[in-house]
Amino acid sequence: MPALNIFSTVFLFILSPIKNLGKRFNKSIKRPASGLSLLTCSINKILPPGFVTLRSPLRPRMGSGTVEKTRAVGFPIEPECRLEVLRLLSRRLSEEGTAVIKNGRIVGVEDGDTTGEIYGAAIDIGTTTVVLSLIDMITGKELAVVSALNPQKEFGQDVLSRISHAKRGEPFLLELQKSIIDCVNDLLEKASQKVSIDKKHIYEIAVAANTTMTHLFLGVNPESIGYAPYSPVLAGGIDVKAKTLGLDISPFGGVYCVPAISGYVGGDIVAGIIATGFYKKGEVALFIDIGTNGEIVLFDGCEMVACSCVAGPALEGVNISCGMRAASGAIYEAKIEDDVFVRTIGDERPKGICGSGIVDLVAELLKVGFVEQSGRMLPPAEAQKIIREDLACRLIEKGTSIAFVVAYGGEHGDDVYITARDIRQVQLAKGAVWAGIRSLLKEKRLSPNDINRVYVAGAFGAHLRPQSLSRIGMIAAEWEERLVFAGNTSKAGALMCLLSRTMREEAERIARKVKCLELSTLEGFDRLFADSLRFPEGDRP
């Protein structure tokens, strides 16, 4: 395309980093007499808030005074332009408009000056929960956060169930894809309404998800992940047009999916690695992402090795009798002494139990003696012989199971309780995570005491007590003082990839470099897992 031979005022904003410009100009630049304006740009931003105002007529014959100086600092004054964009451009030459440029190519043209409305979204697509952050790409400020349960749970609680559903044929795969795309569109709508912006000004989305969720989001069959050697179809980060996925944002918008390490260690873990940066701190560290799929990464000071274990959704409050998401009324902390004391989100009447509350309750029931090391919950008659009556009376028969009443509903609601079956679900989850940790330590010939820092990721980590994690045997007792609760690192890493080209390159490098340990192929792993199921005796797993 000639040097923007456009006889009208055209505003340009750039969807790719302008490294030279970012290095040279770190303050706003006053408008020179030639009419060229440059606003602040950051070297790493995917969408730096820069634009150029071109006065008509601007032709190559203007010489080096303006055009060559602009070229010299790296500003793409001569971007490529697709034919379909030229068709759009032809209708706007007599009007003021904004050309959308990505990677040096004009990808679209909008009416008016829209350079002040540049938004993006960072999304964590979990097996159980989807979380979206709406970002002002000019300032980097987080404008809104919204979340929802992953609607794919209708087709199965875990990734293997969803892989099986997708294997049934193309219509079933598309059914799974549509459900998650609809969910993301709903979240985009809610976030946009919260801050009163137009979704059409969302130009970039970064997604971090486990490998199966990434495949389903993109409409790619994950069948190959379901059997050995568990190889994903997609390798490396993926850049696609938002409109090809049916996402309701700018028609010129793009989507970047953070790369996965393997079939069961996905982009959400790569995002967590770059968000915490633990591999840069010169210490032996462990990263644990506790969710439906428990992923663990061990850094021995030289290299990273990772594994995945099926923890199930219990630690996210799902598949538990009175389980719920971390919302108002959810019990997030519990203590059993002379009585049962609980704390709820929003200090509201207890409505259910979220992940951290479930961990606390199991730890407290173990401490008092309601639950044995094997995971067996005492029947009411047996408990009354060894535990104070005012506590033992909270044990009741619930159908074919035994339940412990955590909070009585009274006149205003139902009792909140935890059952023997719920205890088993937690036991399976903690056993899977602890077996994975032990396998990585064995692989690197390390002991628990060699670990300097343990990063715990996952939304429910904000309310977790280290003592409860060690009491149920999910971590070693000596790690209680070494824990760092990192929050939703998947979303945090997606945000970094949304804003920074450098971070995308780092994510690609990490995905290639991390070694993956396939637990199911390890000799003696079944025995190790069975041993890890037992709750610890005393303070140490």
N, C-alpha and C positions, 0 to 999 in steps of 0.2 A: 504494500500500500504506500502511495507517495506520502510525503511528510505532512500528514493531516491537512490536506488541501480542503479545508472545511470553511465555508463562508458563514459562520455563525459562532456564537459563544458556546464552547463545549467544556464541561467540567469533567476531569478525569480523576478517578480514585483507583488505587492500585491494590490488587488482591495478592500480590507476591512481594517478598522482601526486596528492598532496594538497598543493598548492602553499602555501596559507596556513598549513597546519599545519607544513610543513617550514620556512617562514620564521620562524614564531613559536617553535617548540619545537625546540631542537637538543640537548637533553639529556633523559634519561629523566625522566618526571614521576611523582612519588609518587601513589599511589592516594588520591583525596579521599574524604571520608566518604560521598559519594553512591554510591560503587562504580564510578565511571568510571575506567578506566585507559587511558593512552596511552603507547605505547613510542616510541623514537626513530624519526623519519621523515626521509628525505632528500627535498628538493624535486624532484629529478629521477628518483628511482627509480620504476620501473614497479611494483615490488612492495615498498613500504616495510614494514618489520617493525612494523606497528601493529595493535593490536586493541582492541576494546571489550568489556568484560564487563558484561552487563546483568542486574541482579538482578530476579527476578520478585517482584511484577508491576511492569512498567514501562509506564505509560500516558501519553498526552498530557496528562492532568490534572495530572501532576507539575509542570507549569509550566516556567518559564524556568530554574529552578535547575540542571538538568542538561542537558536536551535543547537549550535555546536556546544555552547556552554551547558545547555541542558543535557545533551548527550554525555558530556565529560563527567558529570556527577552521577551518571547511571540512570537518569530518568528516561523511560521508554517513550520518547517523543514520536517514534515511528513503529508502533505496535502492529503486529499482524492482525488481519481481520478476516473472519470467515464470511462466505458469500451470504449466508442467512442474516448476518449482522449488517452487512452492506445494504441489504434490502430494508432492514429496519431504519438504518441511518438515512437512507434516501428520503424517508418521510419526515425527518426531523431537521433537515439542513436549514430550514427557515425559522426554526424555533430554538429556544435554549434547551439543552439536554445534558445528560450525564452518560458518559461512556464507561462501562464496567470492564476493567482490564484484569486479566488473570494470567500470570506467567508470561507477560509480554504480548498477550493476544487480547484484542477486544472481543469479549464474549457476549456483550449486550449493550443496549442503549435505552436510557430511561428519560422520561420527560422531566424537565426542571432540574434544579440543583439538589441532588439527594446526597451530597457528600457529607452532610452532618448526621446522616442516619445510616450507620453501618453497624450491623449486629451479627452475632454468631451464637452458636449453641454448642455446649459440651454435654455429651450424653453418656451415661453409664447404663448399659443394658445388661442387667443381671438376670439369672435364671428365674429369680423370684420377684425382683423389684427393678423398675426403670426410673432413673433420676436424671433430670435435665436442668442445666443452668443456662440462663439467657445472659449473654455478655455484650456489653458495649465495646465494640472492637476499636473504637478511637481511644478510649480511656483504659480499657481492660477491666472495667468495673463489672462485678456480677450484679445484675439487675434483679433477677428473680430465680428461685429454685422451686421446682415442682416435681412430684413423683407419683407413681402409680404401681400397682401390682402388674407384673408381666402377664398379659392375657393369654399367653401360650400355655399357662398352667392348666388350662382347659384340656390340653392335649397331653399332659403329663407333668409331674412335679419336677422331674430331673431331665438332663440332656439326653440320656439314653432313650427315654420314652418318646421324646420329640424327634429324635433321629429315626426311631421305628415308625413314627407317624409319617415322616417325610418319605421314607422308603416305599410307602404304599403307592406312590405315583405322583405325577406332576400336580394334579389338583390339590393333593394333600400338602405338598410343599408350598404351593401358592397360598393355601389357607393359613399356614403358619406365618408366612411372610406378611400377608395382609394384616394379620392380627397385630403384629409388632409395629408395622408402618402406621396403622390406624392409631395405635397407642401413642407413638411419637408425635403424630399430627395433633392429637388431643392435647398433649403436653405443651407443644409449641403454641397452640391456641391459648391455653390457660396462662402460660408465661407471658405471652404478648399482651393479653388482656390485663394482667396484673399491673403492667407499667405503661399501658396505653400506647403500644407501638404497632406498626404495620408489619405483619409477617413477611411481606414482600421485600422488606429491607433486611431480612436475614440472608446473608450471602454465603456463609460457610458453617458447616457442622463437623465436629470431630466426635467420633464414636469409639468408646472402649468397651469391649465385651469379651466373654469367653469365646473360644473358637467356634463352637456350635452356634451360639447366638449371632456371631458375625456372619456366618454362612446363611442362616435363616433370614437375617435382616436384608442381606443382598439377594436373596432368592436362589442361593446356590445349595444344591443338595449335599448335606453333611454325611451321607451314608458311609463314606470311607473312614470317617472318624469312629464308627461303631464297631470296627473289627481290626485285628492286628494287620499291619503295624500302626494303625490309628493315624493315618496320614491325612492332613487336611487338603482340600482342593486349593485353597488360597494360600499363597506364600507371600510375605511382605505386606506392607501397607497398601491399601486400596483407595484410589481416588475415583469417584464417580460423580456424575451429574445428579443433583437432587431430584430433578424432574423424572429421571428414568426410574427412580424408586417410588415415585408418587408422593414425595414429601412436599408439603404445602408451604414453600418459602419462595424466595426470589426465583423466577424462571432461569436465572443465570447462576443460581447457587450451586455449590459443590459440597460433597461429603467425603471426609477422610476417615478411614477405619484403621485404628492402630494395629500394627502387625502382631501376629501370634508367634509363640515360641514353638508350639507343637499342637497336636490335636486336642490335648487336654490342659495345656497351659497357654492361655489366650492373651489377647491384647489388653485385657483388664489388668493382667499381672505386669505386662510391659509398662503400662501406664503407672502402676503402683511403684515399680522400680525407679522410673524417672522422677516421680513425684516425691519420693522419700530421699532418693539419692544416696542410699546407704552404702552403695558400692564405691562411693568416692571418699568415704570417711576414714579409711585406713584401719578398720577394726573388723573383727569377725562378727558377722551379723546374720540374723534370721529374720525373714519377712514372711508373715503368715496372713493370708487373706481368708477370713472366715466367712463363708457363705454356703450356699447350697453345694457348690463345688469348693472344697478346701484346697487352695494352692499354697505351696510353701517354696521359698527360695532361700538357699544358704550361700553366703559369701564367705569364703575362707581367707580372704585377704588378697587372693590372686584371681580366682574365677568364681562364677556363679553356677550352681546346679539347682534344678527345680524339679518338683513333682506335683502331682495332683491326686487328691483323694476324694471319694464320694462322701461328703459329710451329711448331705441331706438338708432339708430346709428348716429343721427344728430350731437351729440357733438363730433363725430369722423370724421365729414366732409362727411358723407355718407347720401344719401337720401335728399341732399340739392341741389338746382338748380345749383349753381356754386361751390359746395363742392368738396374738394379734401383732400388727405392725407397731413400730414406735410412734404412736399417736396419742392424743389426749386421753387420759384414763388408763394408759398401759402401765402396769407395774414394771418398773425398771430396776428396782433394788429391794431386797428383802433381808430380814434378819430374824432369827428365832432365838429368843432368850426366855424370859418369863412369859412372854406372849409372842405373837407374830407381828412384826412391824414391817410395813411396806411403804414405799414411796412411789408416786405415780407421776407421769408426765402431765404438767399443768396443774398438779395438786388436786386432781379431780377424783371422784369416786372410782374405785377400781372397776375396770371393764374387762380386763384380760391381762395377759402376760406377754411382754415382748422378749426378744432374745436375751438381753442382759439380765432381765428378771428371772428367766428360766435357769440360767447358769447359777445365779445367786441362790435360788430356791433349792436346786439339787445339792449345791455345796452345803447349805444350811441343814438340809434333811440328812445328809451324810454325817455332819458334825453332831447332831442331836442323837442320831441312831435310828431314825425312821427308815433309812435305806442302808443296806449292807454293802460290803465291798464288792460283792458279786453283782449288785444292781437290784437285788430283790427288795421290794418294799414290804415292810412288816404288816401282817393282817392286824385289824383293830384289836382283837382279843390278845394277841401276842404283845403288841405294843403297850397295852395297858399294864402289863406286868413289870415293864422296865422303864417306862417313861411317865412323867407326871400326868395325872389324869386330865388336867385342863388343856394339855397339849395333845395327849393321846386321843381325846374325844374328837379331834379334828379329822381323824382317820375314819373314812366311811366307805361303805360298799357302793360302787357306782357301776351298775350293770354287772358285767362279769369281771370288772377290775376293781382295784382299791384306789381311793383318791384321798388326797390331803387337802382340806379346805384352807385356802390361803386368806381369803376375805369373804365374809358373809355378806350376802346381798341385802338381807333385811327386807323392808317393805318396798325398796326402790329398785331392786334388780336381782339377778341371779347370783348364786355363789360363784366365786372364782376359785378354781382348784387345779391341782396337778395330779395326774394319775400314774400308776405303775407303768403303763404303756408309754407315757410321756418320758418317764425316767429312762426307759430303754432307748427311745429315740435320741436323747441327749448322750447316752452311753455309746451308741453307735457313732455319733458325730465326733465326740471327743476321742474315741478309739481310733477312728480313721485319721484324724489330725495328728495324734501322738505317734501312731505307727509311721506316718509319713515323715515326721520330724526325726524319729529314731533311724529311719532308713537313710536319710540324708547325712546325719551325723556319722553313721557307720561308713557310708560311701567316702566321706572325707577324713575318717579316722579321728573324729573329734568327740569330746565328751560334753555334756551339758555345761560344765563349768568353763569350757573354752569360749563360750558365746559371750561377747561383750554387750550386745544390744539385741533386743527382740522387738521388731515393729509389728504391731497388730493392726491390720486394716479391716475395714468393714464398718458399715454404718452403726452397728449396735455397739461397737467398741467404746463409744463415748461414755457409756455408763458402766462399763465393766469394772469389777474390782479384781486386781491381780490375785488376791488371796483366793477368790472363788475359782479362778481359772486353774490355779495350782491344786486347790482342794479336790476338784473333779478329775484332775490328772491330764489336763490338756496341755499344760506346760510344766517344766521342771520347777520345783519350789525355789531354787536359787535364782530364778529369773524374775521373781516378783519385783525386785528393785531395778531391773534392767528393761522393763517394758516401756515402750513408747506407743501410745494409742494414736494412730495416724489418721483415723477417720476414713472417709470414702476416697481412697487414693486412686481408684479407677477414674472417678470423675475429675479429680485434681489433675491427673496425668493427661486426660482428654483435653482439659482446659489448656494445659501447657502446649499440647500439640495444635490446638486451635489457634493459639497466638504466635507460635514460634516455628519457623521452618527448621531452625537448628534442633529443636526438640523432636521434630519428626525424623530428622536424620539420625538423632541419637536413639530414638525408638527402633528404627530399622537396624541399627548396629547392635543393639542389645538383643533383639529377637534372633539375630544370626549367631550371636556369641554364647548365649546361655545354653548350658548342657542340660538335657532333660532326662530324668530317671523314670523309667516305666515300672511302677511298683508291682504290677501284676506279673511281671517276668522275673522278679527277684526270687532267688531260692530261699525258701523259708518264710516268705512274707505272710502267708496265711497264718502261720504259727505266731508270728510277731504281732499281727493284727488281733488275734484272739487274746494274746497276753495283754495288749494295750487296752482292751475293753474293760478290764477290771479297774474299779475305782481304787485310788491309792490308800495304803494303810498308813496312817499318820499324815505327815506333811509332804511326802515325796512320792511322785509317780514312779 
